[in-house]
Amino acid sequence: MNASILTLLLTILFVVRGIDSSVCVCTTVPCPVQGTNYLTEGGGGQGKYIYSNHNGHAVVTSATVIITKSDLDQGTDTTSCTQAYSRSLDDDGVEDCDAGHILANRLGGLGNQPINIFPQDLSINRGSYAQFEGNIYDCMVSGASSGTLSWNFTYKNTTETKPVGVQYDAVFDGGYCTTLSSSFTN
């Protein structure tokens, strides 16, 4: 399918779903749409990302990803388009936003896919959130055959596009870990 036909089809999809397609500056990869978005992670893990419409913008409300050891260290860094995408959703009036991976790069998360990106407070992303992701990584290395990771994002209201909180849970099959859970402000 040539690029102009794909662009036209995506534009029609955005209009039908009530999403402002101009928000997503990335033109070479799929942008999230309202409803369920699927993503095959860096090592083959399967991700399901749920997006809602907040004031004409698709925002992530929850996600579930099943990873295995083959996903570890198979993610990608963010790109200029995913960084710009994230900043376009940073509506709290403070310019402190990272393009946060929902599923971490080191856990197989793709930073070059807007579906796996949300506007995240820089100090949380590089601090407590990164430490929690490190704990998940350690659990996977300890012998877990798989990990089911889930996120629930909260917003002040249905017009805000930057989440104010994230509940992050992990359940493991095998290894020394059974579950991990943490709540993060944003």
C-alpha positions, 0 to 999 in steps of 0.5 A: 500500500503506498503512503498516500493511501495509508495516510488517507485511510488513517485520516478517515479512521481518525475522523470516524473515531473523533480523534484529531490526527494532527496530534500525532506527528509521526507519519511512518508508524501507526499512531494510537486510536481510540479503542484497542491498539495492539503492538508486537514488542521488541522480542515478540511479546504481545501488547494490548493498549486501550486508548480513550478520547480526551478532548479530541486526543487519543490517550492511553487508559490501560495496557497489558503486555506479556513478555518473556526473556526474549523481550529483555534488552530488545526495545528501542529508544524514543525518536524525535517524532515520539518525543514530539508526540509526547510533548503534544500531550503534556498539558499540565503547564510545566515543561517537564515531560519525557517521552515515557515508554509504557513498556520499558526499552529494557523490557522490550518496549518500542520507543519508536512507536507512539502507541507505547509512549505517554507524557511522563514526568522526567524525574519519575521516569528516570527515578522510581519508575526506572527502578521498578522496571529494574525490579521487573527485569531482575524477576525475569532474569531470575527464572520467570518464564513470562511476566504479565505487566499491566498499567492503569492510567488516571487523569484529572478529567476527560479533557486532560491528556497527561495522566496524573497517575499510573498503577503498574502491576506485574505477575510472573510465571516461575522464578523467585517473584510472584507479583510486583505492584506500585503506584506512580504520580505523574 
